[in-house]
Amino acid sequence: MPSRLPDPQRSDNMRRIRSKDTLPERRVRSLVYRLGFRFRLGGWGLPGRPDLVFPGKRRVIFVHGCFWHQHQRCNEGRVPGSNQEYWRPKLERNVQRDLEIQRVLAEAGWEYMVVWECELRDIDALAARLCEFLS
């Protein structure tokens, strides 16, 4: 029977989760570049540090993981069944932070688009959505 003792590697595993240059982010950047649009990375001067910034268009793109940002239309966007007292507040804070960042960007005159990790399954639909947003 497995032990219920805390895993000493858990904190190390959590540290390995990347906040930038994730695989979904790299795939979206590659797609946007192939579509002929040029962008800046990081958005350090903007709230929420958008993943892709189009300064001339005053538009930004966020690439969100379905789990971490609680995508409601995706099976990955659900709170785990175990340890909910830890996960629920943590994930709800992420969602609230996202909404606040979007509000601040809109008030500053920036348009934003959220690309969900699961949208990368249908590249053609995502490409059409990106072209519509960026044109």
FIGU-296330 format. One record per atom (N, C-alpha, C): atom name; x, y, z; residue in three letters; residue number from 1. Coordinates in steps of 0.05 Angstrom, whole numbers. Layout:
<atoms>
  gulo       x       y       z  voke  senu
    CA       X       Y       Z   ALA   NUM
...
</atoms>
This chain:
<atoms>
  gulo       x       y       z  voke  senu
     N      17     -24       0   MET     1
    CA       0       0       0   MET     1
     C      18      25       0   MET     1
     N      12      44     -18   PRO     2
    CA      29      68     -19   PRO     2
     C      27      85       6   PRO     2
     N      49      98      12   SER     3
    CA      50     115      36   SER     3
     C      36     141      31   SER     3
     N      23     153      51   ARG     4
    CA      10     179      50   ARG     4
     C      27     201      60   ARG     4
     N      53     196      63   LEU     5
    CA      71     217      72   LEU     5
     C      76     237      50   LEU     5
     N      81     262      57   PRO     6
    CA      86     282      37   PRO     6
     C     109     275      19   PRO     6
     N     106     280      -6   ASP     7
    CA     127     274     -26   ASP     7
     C     147     297     -25   ASP     7
     N     172     291     -17   PRO     8
    CA     192     313     -15   PRO     8
     C     199     324     -43   PRO     8
     N     192     310     -64   GLN     9
    CA     197     320     -91   GLN     9
     C     175     338    -101   GLN     9
     N     152     340     -87   ARG    10
    CA     129     355     -97   ARG    10
     C     137     384    -103   ARG    10
     N     150     397     -84   SER    11
    CA     157     425     -89   SER    11
     C     176     427    -112   SER    11
     N     194     408    -116   ASP    12
    CA     212     408    -139   ASP    12
     C     196     405    -165   ASP    12
     N     176     388    -164   ASN    13
    CA     160     384    -188   ASN    13
     C     144     410    -195   ASN    13
     N     134     423    -175   MET    14
    CA     119     448    -179   MET    14
     C     137     470    -191   MET    14
     N     162     470    -183   ARG    15
    CA     181     489    -193   ARG    15
     C     188     485    -222   ARG    15
     N     184     461    -232   ARG    16
    CA     190     454    -259   ARG    16
     C     169     465    -279   ARG    16
     N     146     473    -269   ILE    17
    CA     125     482    -286   ILE    17
     C     133     510    -296   ILE    17
     N     134     512    -322   ARG    18
    CA     144     536    -335   ARG    18
     C     123     558    -336   ARG    18
     N     132     582    -334   SER    19
    CA     113     605    -337   SER    19
     C     116     618    -364   SER    19
     N     138     612    -378   LYS    20
    CA     141     623    -405   LYS    20
     C     155     602    -422   LYS    20
     N     153     606    -448   ASP    21
    CA     164     588    -468   ASP    21
     C     153     559    -465   ASP    21
     N     128     557    -458   THR    22
    CA     115     531    -457   THR    22
     C     110     521    -485   THR    22
     N     106     495    -488   LEU    23
    CA     101     484    -514   LEU    23
     C      77     497    -528   LEU    23
     N      54     500    -515   PRO    24
    CA      31     514    -528   PRO    24
     C      39     542    -537   PRO    24
     N      53     556    -521   GLU    25
    CA      62     583    -527   GLU    25
     C      80     583    -552   GLU    25
     N      98     565    -553   ARG    26
    CA     116     564    -576   ARG    26
     C     101     556    -602   ARG    26
     N      81     539    -599   ARG    27
    CA      65     531    -623   ARG    27
     C      49     555    -633   ARG    27
     N      37     570    -615   VAL    28
    CA      22     593    -623   VAL    28
     C      40     614    -636   VAL    28
     N      64     619    -625   ARG    29
    CA      83     637    -637   ARG    29
     C      90     629    -665   ARG    29
     N      96     603    -668   SER    30
    CA     103     593    -695   SER    30
     C      80     597    -715   SER    30
     N      56     591    -706   LEU    31
    CA      33     594    -724   LEU    31
     C      29     623    -732   LEU    31
     N      30     641    -712   VAL    32
    CA      27     670    -718   VAL    32
     C      48     679    -737   VAL    32
     N      73     670    -733   TYR    33
    CA      95     678    -751   TYR    33
     C      90     668    -779   TYR    33
     N      81     642    -781   ARG    34
    CA      76     631    -808   ARG    34
     C      53     645    -822   ARG    34
     N      35     656    -806   LEU    35
    CA      12     671    -818   LEU    35
     C      21     699    -828   LEU    35
     N      46     706    -822   GLY    36
    CA      57     731    -832   GLY    36
     C      56     755    -812   GLY    36
     N      49     750    -788   PHE    37
    CA      47     771    -768   PHE    37
     C      72     772    -751   PHE    37
     N      82     795    -745   ARG    38
    CA     106     798    -728   ARG    38
     C      97     810    -701   ARG    38
     N     111     802    -681   PHE    39
    CA     103     809    -654   PHE    39
     C     127     812    -636   PHE    39
     N     122     822    -612   ARG    40
    CA     141     824    -590   ARG    40
     C     134     803    -569   ARG    40
     N     154     794    -555   LEU    41
    CA     149     775    -533   LEU    41
     C     149     788    -506   LEU    41
     N     134     776    -488   GLY    42
    CA     137     784    -460   GLY    42
     C     118     805    -450   GLY    42
     N     115     826    -464   GLY    43
    CA      97     847    -456   GLY    43
     C     103     858    -428   GLY    43
     N     128     862    -422   TRP    44
    CA     136     869    -394   TRP    44
     C     124     895    -385   TRP    44
     N     118     913    -402   GLY    45
    CA     106     938    -394   GLY    45
     C      76     937    -391   GLY    45
     N      64     915    -398   LEU    46
    CA      35     912    -398   LEU    46
     C      25     895    -375   LEU    46
     N       1     900    -365   PRO    47
    CA      -9     883    -343   PRO    47
     C     -12     854    -352   PRO    47
     N      -3     836    -335   GLY    48
    CA      -6     808    -340   GLY    48
     C      15     796    -359   GLY    48
     N      34     813    -368   ARG    49
    CA      55     804    -386   ARG    49
     C      44     785    -408   ARG    49
     N      30     796    -427   PRO    50
    CA      19     779    -449   PRO    50
     C      41     764    -463   PRO    50
     N      34     741    -474   ASP    51
    CA      53     724    -488   ASP    51
     C      62     736    -514   ASP    51
     N      44     747    -530   LEU    52
    CA      51     760    -555   LEU    52
     C      39     788    -555   LEU    52
     N      55     807    -563   VAL    53
    CA      46     835    -564   VAL    53
     C      50     846    -592   VAL    53
     N      29     859    -602   PHE    54
    CA      29     872    -628   PHE    54
     C      26     902    -623   PHE    54
     N      48     916    -617   PRO    55
    CA      46     944    -608   PRO    55
     C      32     962    -628   PRO    55
     N      37     960    -654   GLY    56
    CA      24     977    -673   GLY    56
     C      -6     974    -675   GLY    56
     N     -15     950    -669   LYS    57
    CA     -44     944    -670   LYS    57
     C     -57     948    -643   LYS    57
     N     -41     951    -622   ARG    58
    CA     -51     952    -594   ARG    58
     C     -67     928    -588   ARG    58
     N     -55     905    -595   ARG    59
    CA     -69     879    -589   ARG    59
     C     -49     860    -576   ARG    59
     N     -59     843    -559   VAL    60
    CA     -42     823    -545   VAL    60
     C     -56     796    -546   VAL    60
     N     -39     776    -544   ILE    61
    CA     -50     748    -542   ILE    61
     C     -38     735    -517   ILE    61
     N     -56     722    -502   PHE    62
    CA     -48     706    -479   PHE    62
     C     -52     677    -488   PHE    62
     N     -33     660    -481   VAL    63
    CA     -36     631    -486   VAL    63
     C     -40     618    -458   VAL    63
     N     -64     608    -454   HIS    64
    CA     -71     598    -427   HIS    64
     C     -72     567    -428   HIS    64
     N     -61     555    -407   GLY    65
    CA     -65     527    -402   GLY    65
     C     -93     522    -391   GLY    65
     N    -106     502    -402   CYS    66
    CA    -134     497    -394   CYS    66
     C    -137     492    -364   CYS    66
     N    -119     477    -353   PHE    67
    CA    -120     471    -324   PHE    67
     C    -114     495    -307   PHE    67
     N     -92     509    -312   TRP    68
    CA     -83     530    -295   TRP    68
     C    -102     555    -296   TRP    68
     N    -115     559    -318   HIS    69
    CA    -133     582    -321   HIS    69
     C    -162     574    -322   HIS    69
     N    -168     548    -316   GLN    70
    CA    -195     538    -313   GLN    70
     C    -213     543    -337   GLN    70
     N    -206     532    -360   HIS    71
    CA    -222     534    -384   HIS    71
     C    -248     518    -380   HIS    71
     N    -270     532    -380   GLN    72
    CA    -296     520    -374   GLN    72
     C    -306     501    -395   GLN    72
     N    -297     504    -420   ARG    73
    CA    -306     487    -442   ARG    73
     C    -288     463    -448   ARG    73
     N    -271     457    -429   CYS    74
    CA    -251     436    -433   CYS    74
     C    -251     418    -408   CYS    74
     N    -247     392    -413   ASN    75
    CA    -245     373    -390   ASN    75
     C    -221     379    -372   ASN    75
     N    -200     390    -384   GLU    76
    CA    -176     396    -368   GLU    76
     C    -181     419    -349   GLU    76
     N    -201     435    -353   GLY    77
    CA    -206     458    -336   GLY    77
     C    -224     452    -312   GLY    77
     N    -218     431    -298   ARG    78
    CA    -233     425    -274   ARG    78
     C    -215     422    -250   ARG    78
     N    -226     427    -227   VAL    79
    CA    -210     425    -202   VAL    79
     C    -206     395    -196   VAL    79
     N    -181     387    -189   PRO    80
    CA    -176     359    -182   PRO    80
     C    -194     350    -159   PRO    80
     N    -201     325    -159   GLY    81
    CA    -218     314    -138   GLY    81
     C    -204     313    -111   GLY    81
     N    -178     310    -111   SER    82
    CA    -163     308     -85   SER    82
     C    -151     335     -78   SER    82
     N    -149     339     -53   ASN    83
    CA    -136     364     -42   ASN    83
     C    -149     389     -52   ASN    83
     N    -176     389     -53   GLN    84
    CA    -190     412     -64   GLN    84
     C    -187     437     -47   GLN    84
     N    -182     435     -22   GLU    85
    CA    -178     458      -5   GLU    85
     C    -152     474     -13   GLU    85
     N    -134     460     -26   TYR    86
    CA    -110     473     -37   TYR    86
     C    -116     484     -65   TYR    86
     N    -126     467     -82   TRP    87
    CA    -129     473    -111   TRP    87
     C    -150     494    -117   TRP    87
     N    -174     492    -105   ARG    88
    CA    -196     510    -112   ARG    88
     C    -189     539    -108   ARG    88
     N    -179     548     -85   PRO    89
    CA    -172     576     -82   PRO    89
     C    -149     585    -101   PRO    89
     N    -130     567    -105   LYS    90
    CA    -107     574    -122   LYS    90
     C    -117     579    -151   LYS    90
     N    -133     561    -161   LEU    91
    CA    -143     564    -188   LEU    91
     C    -163     586    -191   LEU    91
     N    -179     591    -171   GLU    92
    CA    -198     613    -172   GLU    92
     C    -184     640    -172   GLU    92
     N    -161     642    -158   ARG    93
    CA    -145     666    -158   ARG    93
     C    -134     671    -187   ARG    93
     N    -126     650    -200   ASN    94
    CA    -116     653    -228   ASN    94
     C    -138     665    -246   ASN    94
     N    -162     654    -243   VAL    95
    CA    -185     663    -260   VAL    95
     C    -191     693    -254   VAL    95
     N    -192     700    -228   GLN    96
    CA    -198     727    -221   GLN    96
     C    -176     746    -230   GLN    96
     N    -151     738    -228   ARG    97
    CA    -129     754    -238   ARG    97
     C    -131     758    -268   ARG    97
     N    -138     737    -283   ASP    98
    CA    -141     740    -312   ASP    98
     C    -163     760    -319   ASP    98
     N    -185     759    -305   LEU    99
    CA    -207     778    -310   LEU    99
     C    -198     807    -304   LEU    99
     N    -184     811    -283   GLU   100
    CA    -174     837    -276   GLU   100
     C    -155     848    -296   GLU   100
     N    -137     831    -305   ILE   101
    CA    -117     839    -326   ILE   101
     C    -131     847    -351   ILE   101
     N    -151     831    -359   GLN   102
    CA    -166     837    -384   GLN   102
     C    -181     864    -381   GLN   102
     N    -192     869    -358   ARG   103
    CA    -206     894    -353   ARG   103
     C    -187     918    -356   ARG   103
     N    -164     916    -343   VAL   104
    CA    -144     937    -344   VAL   104
     C    -134     942    -372   VAL   104
     N    -128     921    -387   LEU   105
    CA    -119     924    -415   LEU   105
     C    -141     938    -432   LEU   105
     N    -166     929    -429   ALA   106
    CA    -187     941    -444   ALA   106
     C    -190     971    -438   ALA   106
     N    -188     978    -412   GLU   107
    CA    -190    1006    -404   GLU   107
     C    -167    1023    -416   GLU   107
     N    -144    1010    -420   ALA   108
    CA    -121    1024    -431   ALA   108
     C    -121    1024    -462   ALA   108
     N    -142    1013    -474   GLY   109
    CA    -145    1014    -503   GLY   109
     C    -132     991    -517   GLY   109
     N    -125     970    -504   TRP   110
    CA    -114     946    -516   TRP   110
     C    -135     925    -520   TRP   110
     N    -134     912    -543   GLU   111
    CA    -152     889    -548   GLU   111
     C    -136     864    -541   GLU   111
     N    -150     844    -531   TYR   112
    CA    -136     819    -523   TYR   112
     C    -150     795    -534   TYR   112
     N    -135     774    -537   MET   113
    CA    -146     748    -545   MET   113
     C    -134     727    -527   MET   113
     N    -150     708    -519   VAL   114
    CA    -140     685    -503   VAL   114
     C    -140     661    -522   VAL   114
     N    -117     648    -524   VAL   115
    CA    -116     623    -538   VAL   115
     C    -113     601    -517   VAL   115
     N    -132     582    -517   TRP   116
    CA    -131     561    -498   TRP   116
     C    -114     538    -509   TRP   116
     N    -101     524    -491   GLU   117
    CA     -83     502    -498   GLU   117
     C     -98     481    -516   GLU   117
     N    -123     476    -510   CYS   118
    CA    -138     455    -525   CYS   118
     C    -144     464    -553   CYS   118
     N    -143     490    -559   GLU   119
    CA    -149     500    -586   GLU   119
     C    -127     492    -605   GLU   119
     N    -104     484    -596   LEU   120
    CA     -82     476    -613   LEU   120
     C     -88     449    -627   LEU   120
     N    -109     435    -618   ARG   121
    CA    -117     410    -631   ARG   121
     C    -128     415    -659   ARG   121
     N    -140     439    -664   ASP   122
    CA    -151     445    -690   ASP   122
     C    -136     470    -701   ASP   122
     N    -114     466    -713   ILE   123
    CA     -96     488    -722   ILE   123
     C    -110     506    -742   ILE   123
     N    -126     494    -760   ASP   124
    CA    -139     510    -781   ASP   124
     C    -159     529    -769   ASP   124
     N    -175     520    -750   ALA   125
    CA    -194     538    -736   ALA   125
     C    -180     559    -721   ALA   125
     N    -158     552    -708   LEU   126
    CA    -143     572    -692   LEU   126
     C    -130     592    -711   LEU   126
     N    -119     583    -734   ALA   127
    CA    -107     602    -753   ALA   127
     C    -128     622    -763   ALA   127
     N    -152     612    -768   ALA   128
    CA    -173     631    -778   ALA   128
     C    -180     651    -756   ALA   128
     N    -182     642    -731   ARG   129
    CA    -188     659    -709   ARG   129
     C    -166     680    -705   ARG   129
     N    -141     672    -707   LEU   130
    CA    -118     690    -704   LEU   130
     C    -118     711    -726   LEU   130
     N    -123     702    -751   CYS   131
    CA    -124     721    -773   CYS   131
     C    -146     742    -770   CYS   131
     N    -169     733    -761   GLU   132
    CA    -191     751    -756   GLU   132
     C    -184     772    -734   GLU   132
     N    -171     763    -713   PHE   133
    CA    -164     781    -691   PHE   133
     C    -142     800    -700   PHE   133
     N    -123     791    -715   LEU   134
    CA     -99     807    -722   LEU   134
     C    -102     824    -747   LEU   134
     N    -122     819    -763   SER   135
    CA    -126     834    -788   SER   135
     C    -142     860    -783   SER   135
</atoms>
